[in-house]
């Protein structure tokens, strides 16, 4: 089972997703106090839809998550928009790496940082029409969602 981590006591409130975890090990490795969050189990299929940016967890009610489709027609329409996304993402990864040198996922995220840093945005065809995570998957490269960052 996969896990979706929301702000606690936020039933019906949109935009309260905090993290996603593919399995129990990933959930255990998140840098969070699980008692302060609402953790909902869901399918690997829904996890992958979120991981690859096809859907976003909009809100939850009880243990039911409402998902919304993401349309990328205008999100990465130009190099600048993808560059901003990559810069923000790499800054978050750098912050994690700086303060978590002994974390079990350190090497995974350090490698992913290198992959993001080496991405040649001039080789991307715009509008991209998909998430960066789906782009990497389509290129047979590792793909991690920002929501997976511990």
C-alpha positions as MATLAB code, in Angstrom:
seq = 'XXXXXXXXXXXXXXXXXXXXXXXXXXXXXXXXXXXXXXXXXXXXXXXXXXXXXXXXXXXXXXXXXXXXXXXXXXXXXXXXXXXXXXXXXXXXXXXXXXXXXXXXXXXXXXXXXXXXXXXXXXXXXXXXXXXXXXXXXXXXXXXXXXXXXX';
ca = [
       0.000    0.000    0.000;
       0.988    3.583   -0.616;
       0.498    6.425    1.836;
      -0.734    9.976    1.431;
       0.151   12.357    4.237;
      -2.122   15.345    4.835;
      -2.340   18.073    7.448;
      -4.227   16.687   10.421;
      -7.791   17.819   11.150;
      -8.231   19.156    7.620;
     -11.156   17.086    6.385;
     -12.617   18.685    3.283;
      -9.965   21.400    3.064;
      -8.190   21.612   -0.287;
      -4.414   21.802   -0.603;
      -3.427   20.044    2.607;
      -1.304   17.265    1.065;
       2.139   17.237    2.639;
       3.933   14.099    1.433;
       3.473   10.778   -0.294;
       5.194    7.493    0.515;
       5.332    4.501   -1.785;
       5.474    1.961    1.036;
       5.895    1.524    4.782;
       9.691    1.890    4.598;
       9.394    5.229    2.811;
       6.754    6.336    5.325;
       9.080    5.446    8.192;
      11.915    7.420    6.557;
       9.983   10.663    6.276;
      11.219   13.430    8.541;
       7.822   13.945   10.141;
       6.064   13.197   13.379;
       3.358   10.892   12.034;
       1.137   11.739   15.004;
       0.795   15.278   13.636;
      -0.563   14.212   10.249;
      -3.504   12.410    8.723;
      -2.072    9.361    6.943;
      -4.323    7.627    4.444;
      -3.515    4.335    2.741;
      -4.356    4.113   -0.936;
      -3.429    2.096   -3.996;
      -0.117    1.999   -5.851;
      -2.061    3.058   -8.943;
      -3.132    6.325   -7.283;
       0.379    6.781   -5.887;
       1.842    6.516   -9.389;
      -0.743    8.939  -10.808;
       0.355   11.490   -8.195;
       4.070   10.683   -8.428;
       4.088   11.190  -12.185;
       1.987   14.323  -11.992;
      -1.169   13.089  -13.666;
      -3.348   13.752  -10.619;
      -3.108   15.722   -7.417;
      -4.694   14.809   -4.083;
      -7.108   17.708   -3.737;
      -8.533   16.946   -0.287;
      -9.663   14.147    1.960;
     -12.820   13.299    3.874;
     -12.340   10.592    6.473;
     -10.123    8.116    4.655;
     -11.317    8.974    1.157;
      -9.067   11.097   -1.039;
     -10.457   13.264   -3.819;
      -8.073   13.541   -6.754;
      -7.988   16.131   -9.502;
      -6.475   15.750  -12.969;
      -3.495   17.956  -13.781;
      -3.344   19.465  -17.257;
       0.117   20.507  -18.383;
      -0.740   22.431  -21.536;
       0.275   25.735  -19.988;
       2.324   24.710  -16.952;
       5.607   24.048  -18.778;
       4.870   25.975  -21.931;
       8.287   27.644  -21.978;
      11.788   26.893  -20.803;
      11.511   29.541  -18.065;
       8.616   27.829  -16.323;
      10.405   24.476  -16.268;
      13.617   26.183  -15.140;
      11.779   27.760  -12.182;
      10.339   24.368  -11.216;
      13.757   22.683  -11.427;
      15.454   25.464   -9.430;
      12.847   25.313   -6.674;
      13.014   21.511   -6.572;
      16.836   21.440   -6.464;
      16.851   24.026   -3.662;
      14.511   21.835   -1.611;
      16.702   18.778   -2.228;
      19.862   20.723   -1.305;
      18.205   21.834    1.924;
      17.280   18.239    2.755;
      20.796   16.990    1.946;
      22.479   19.716    3.984;
      20.687   18.739    7.183;
      20.275   14.993    6.689;
      23.678   13.555    5.833;
      22.917   10.317    7.711;
      19.421    9.827    6.331;
      18.808    6.416    4.676;
      17.628    8.190    1.489;
      20.559   10.631    1.303;
      22.273    8.895   -1.637;
      19.038    8.511   -3.571;
      18.286   12.215   -3.313;
      21.888   13.232   -3.925;
      21.837   11.224   -7.173;
      18.525   12.775   -8.131;
      19.937   16.235   -7.475;
      22.754   15.434   -9.902;
      20.232   14.243  -12.481;
      18.212   17.457  -12.130;
      21.355   19.588  -12.283;
      22.480   17.847  -15.470;
      19.130   18.243  -17.218;
      19.641   20.210  -20.430;
      16.496   22.303  -20.677;
      17.404   23.271  -24.245;
      16.822   19.645  -25.312;
      13.240   19.658  -24.000;
      10.494   20.313  -26.544;
       8.073   23.009  -25.350;
       5.340   22.988  -24.398;
       6.347   19.909  -22.450;
       2.749   18.765  -21.955;
       3.583   16.545  -18.976;
       5.240   16.665  -15.586;
       9.005   16.564  -15.256;
       8.574   13.309  -13.358;
       6.696   11.749  -16.299;
       9.332   13.155  -18.667;
      12.079   11.386  -16.710;
      10.061    8.171  -16.608;
       9.568    8.360  -20.388;
      13.355    8.774  -20.747;
      13.912    5.656  -18.587;
      15.545    7.771  -15.894;
      14.826    7.719  -12.159;
      11.833    9.826  -11.270;
      10.898   11.204   -7.859;
       8.092   13.524   -6.912;
       8.779   16.554   -4.710;
       6.104   15.072   -2.424;
       8.429   12.123   -1.764;
      11.231   14.290   -0.370;
      11.756   13.274    3.255;
];
